Amino acid sequence: QFIKHVELTGITYSQVKYIASRVRAFQRYCAGKGITRLIEVKQDMCTSYMKKRAQGHIHNFYRKGSKRDWKYPAISTINREIGFQKRFFKFCLNNEWIQNNPWQGVPRMKEKGSQGPRYYFTASDLEKIFENAGTHHDFYYFLLHTGIRSTDAFLLNSSSIHANRLSVQMCKTGDWLRMLPIPKHLLTELRSRLLTDGLIFPEYLADRQRRNVRKHLQELFTPNQVRQHNINLHTFRHTYAHNMLTKGVPKEILQTFLGHRSIRTTEIYANWVPLDVLLKWVE
């Protein structure tokens, strides 16, 4: 029932599958401890599970065959799983199958030190990308000039764009971006796609096709670059944010364009504004 509930939120099949796998992994952990009923799960068991999970090994595809072809899960991965488990038990609580959520008191892990700048595509990167984009050109161009998450762009249809305004409900948060202005040159680029009803990018309807476009992008870089900078379709969003800040767009305006609930999320980008831009504001 929980999986059916998650599917109705509009996230992709691969995301639903991943959430289900993590919830079932905790179920197996509980079974190994002799716990088979939801009401028997306690907070200390949840905490112990996450400590064990944090010490687990994730095999690294890009270092396959090396002496250490694995790594520990990233803190963001651990925190995301805590969110999944809380979500599952909240669902159980709402259905009155349990009386309290044992995951509610499990704290998220804290990042050690500050994160470095989010990697963005350089001018030479973008030149290489669009020279080799092929059938993916329009999609890359759209991501670069809107900053929309790829998961949202996959689901856009022609009715999402009216005149030069874009409205979309974000898969990640469920919040709406309403009537955001988009560049005229982007409308020109997508003209033929907007004249037809249905999805703007129907070629990415299936999960396999979505994996292929990500794989195509990553293959333009060396495996070491992909691993070191975590290059994927979301990197276009980082690039969009960097370009807007370079233009001098205030972070409060950028927050609206990116659809961030908190200005603190936007400040992740704002903290690494290029020096030449900072100097413009100093007398």
C-alpha positions in Angstrom: 0.0 0.0 0.0 2.9 2.4 0.8 4.5 1.8 -2.6 1.2 2.5 -4.4 0.9 5.7 -2.3 4.4 6.8 -3.4 3.7 6.1 -7.0 0.8 8.5 -6.9 3.2 11.4 -6.0 4.4 11.3 -9.6 8.1 10.4 -9.1 9.8 8.1 -11.6 9.7 4.3 -11.4 13.4 4.0 -10.6 12.9 6.3 -7.6 9.9 4.3 -6.4 11.9 1.1 -6.8 14.8 2.6 -4.8 12.6 3.7 -1.9 11.0 0.3 -1.8 14.4 -1.4 -1.7 15.6 0.7 1.3 12.4 0.1 3.3 12.6 -3.7 2.6 16.3 -3.6 3.6 15.3 -2.3 7.0 12.5 -4.9 7.2 15.2 -7.6 6.6 17.4 -6.1 9.3 14.4 -6.2 11.8 13.6 -9.8 10.8 17.3 -10.7 11.6 16.7 -9.3 15.1 13.5 -11.3 15.5 11.2 -8.3 14.9 8.4 -9.0 12.5 5.7 -6.6 13.6 5.6 -2.8 13.0 4.6 -2.0 16.6 7.7 -3.8 17.9 10.2 -1.4 16.1 11.9 1.0 18.5 14.0 4.0 17.9 17.3 2.4 19.2 16.9 -0.3 16.5 16.4 2.4 13.8 19.6 4.2 15.0 21.6 1.0 15.1 20.5 0.2 11.6 21.6 3.5 10.2 25.0 3.2 12.0 25.5 -0.1 10.3 24.3 1.3 7.0 26.8 4.2 7.2 29.6 1.6 7.6 28.5 -0.4 4.6 30.4 -0.7 1.3 29.2 0.7 -1.9 31.0 -0.7 -4.9 32.4 2.0 -7.2 31.9 1.3 -10.9 34.6 3.7 -11.9 37.2 1.9 -9.8 36.3 -1.6 -10.6 39.2 -4.0 -10.3 41.3 -1.6 -8.2 42.5 -2.5 -4.6 39.7 -0.5 -3.1 36.8 -0.5 -5.5 34.3 0.5 -2.9 33.4 3.6 -0.8 31.3 4.4 2.2 27.8 5.8 1.6 27.8 9.6 1.3 26.2 11.5 4.2 23.6 12.8 1.8 22.7 9.2 0.9 22.3 8.3 4.6 20.1 11.3 5.3 18.0 10.6 2.3 17.3 7.1 3.5 16.4 8.3 7.0 13.8 10.5 5.2 12.5 7.4 3.3 12.1 5.4 6.6 10.4 8.3 8.3 8.1 8.6 5.4 7.1 4.9 5.5 6.4 4.9 9.2 4.5 8.2 9.0 2.3 6.4 6.4 1.8 3.6 8.8 1.0 6.0 11.6 -1.6 7.9 9.5 -3.3 4.5 8.8 -3.3 3.9 12.6 -1.3 0.7 12.3 1.2 2.0 14.8 0.9 4.6 17.6 4.2 6.4 17.1 6.9 6.8 14.5 10.1 5.2 15.8 12.1 7.0 13.2 10.9 10.5 14.2 13.7 10.9 16.7 16.5 9.6 14.6 18.8 12.6 13.8 20.3 13.2 10.4 24.0 13.0 10.0 25.9 16.3 9.9 28.3 17.2 7.1 31.9 17.5 8.3 33.0 21.0 7.4 31.6 23.1 4.6 31.0 21.7 1.1 33.0 22.9 -1.8 31.5 24.8 -4.7 29.0 22.9 -6.8 30.6 21.9 -10.1 29.3 23.7 -13.1 30.0 23.3 -16.8 32.7 25.6 -18.1 32.5 27.3 -21.5 34.7 24.6 -23.0 32.6 21.9 -21.4 29.4 23.4 -22.9 31.1 23.6 -26.3 32.0 20.0 -26.2 28.5 19.0 -24.9 26.6 20.8 -27.7 29.0 19.7 -30.4 28.2 16.1 -29.5 24.6 16.5 -28.3 23.0 15.0 -31.4 19.3 14.3 -30.7 19.7 15.4 -27.1 20.5 19.0 -28.1 17.1 20.5 -27.3 16.9 18.8 -23.9 20.4 20.0 -22.9 19.6 23.5 -24.1 16.4 23.6 -22.1 18.1 22.5 -18.9 20.9 25.0 -19.3 18.6 28.0 -19.8 15.9 27.2 -17.3 17.7 25.5 -14.4 14.7 23.1 -14.2 15.5 19.7 -12.7 15.7 16.9 -15.3 13.0 14.9 -13.5 10.6 17.8 -13.9 11.6 18.5 -17.5 10.9 14.9 -18.5 7.2 15.5 -17.6 6.7 18.9 -19.1 4.0 19.2 -21.8 3.1 22.0 -24.2 0.5 23.4 -21.9 3.3 24.0 -19.3 4.5 27.0 -21.4 2.1 29.8 -22.1 3.5 32.8 -24.1 7.0 33.1 -22.5 6.0 31.8 -19.1 6.7 28.4 -17.6 4.6 26.6 -14.9 5.5 23.3 -13.5 4.9 21.3 -10.3 8.2 20.0 -9.0 8.5 16.3 -8.4 10.9 16.7 -5.5 8.8 18.9 -3.3 5.3 19.0 -4.9 5.6 22.8 -5.0 4.7 24.8 -8.1 6.8 27.1 -10.1 4.2 29.4 -11.7 4.5 31.7 -14.6 8.3 32.0 -14.6 9.7 34.0 -17.6 11.9 32.0 -19.9 14.3 33.4 -22.6 12.9 34.1 -26.0 15.8 32.3 -27.7 14.7 29.1 -25.9 11.1 29.4 -27.2 12.6 29.8 -30.7 14.6 26.6 -30.2 11.6 24.7 -29.0 9.1 26.1 -31.4 8.3 22.9 -33.3 7.9 21.0 -30.0 5.5 23.5 -28.6 3.2 23.3 -31.6 2.2 19.8 -30.8 0.1 18.6 -27.8 1.6 16.2 -25.2 5.1 16.0 -23.8 7.6 18.5 -24.9 10.3 15.8 -24.8 8.4 12.5 -25.6 11.7 10.8 -26.4 12.3 10.5 -22.7 9.1 8.8 -21.7 10.7 5.6 -20.5 13.2 5.2 -17.7 15.6 3.5 -20.1 15.6 6.5 -22.3 16.2 8.8 -19.4 19.1 6.7 -18.3 20.5 6.8 -21.8 20.5 10.7 -22.0 22.4 10.8 -18.6 24.8 8.2 -19.8 25.4 10.1 -23.1 26.3 13.2 -21.1 28.7 11.4 -18.8 30.4 9.6 -21.7 31.6 13.0 -22.9 33.9 13.2 -19.9 36.5 10.9 -18.4 35.3 8.4 -15.7 37.6 10.3 -13.3 35.9 13.6 -14.1 32.4 12.1 -13.7 33.3 10.6 -10.3 35.2 13.6 -9.0 32.6 16.2 -9.9 29.5 14.0 -9.8 28.6 15.1 -13.4 25.1 14.3 -14.4 22.0 16.1 -15.8 21.7 18.1 -12.5 25.0 19.8 -13.3 23.0 21.9 -15.8 21.1 23.3 -12.9 24.3 24.2 -11.1 25.5 25.8 -14.3 22.3 27.8 -14.6 22.7 29.1 -11.0 26.3 30.0 -11.6 25.5 31.9 -14.8 22.6 33.8 -13.1 24.8 34.9 -10.2 27.6 35.9 -12.6 25.0 38.2 -14.2 24.4 39.8 -10.8 21.0 38.3 -10.2 20.2 38.6 -6.4 20.0 35.4 -4.6 16.4 36.1 -3.6 15.4 36.2 -7.3 17.5 33.1 -8.0 15.6 31.4 -5.2 12.4 31.9 -7.1 13.8 30.7 -10.4 15.2 27.6 -8.8 12.1 26.9 -6.7 14.0 26.6 -3.4 11.8 26.7 -0.3 14.7 28.0 1.8 17.1 30.8 0.9 19.8 28.8 2.7 19.6 26.3 -0.2 20.2 29.0 -2.7 23.1 30.3 -0.7 25.0 27.1 -1.4 25.5 28.7 -4.8 25.8 32.3 -3.7 28.7 31.5 -1.4 30.9 30.9 -4.4 30.2 33.9 -6.6 33.2 34.6 -8.9 35.7 37.1 -7.5 35.2 39.5 -10.5 31.5 39.7 -9.7 32.2 40.4 -6.0 34.6 43.2 -6.9 31.9 45.1 -8.8 30.1 45.7 -5.5 33.2 47.1 -3.7 34.1 50.7 -4.0 
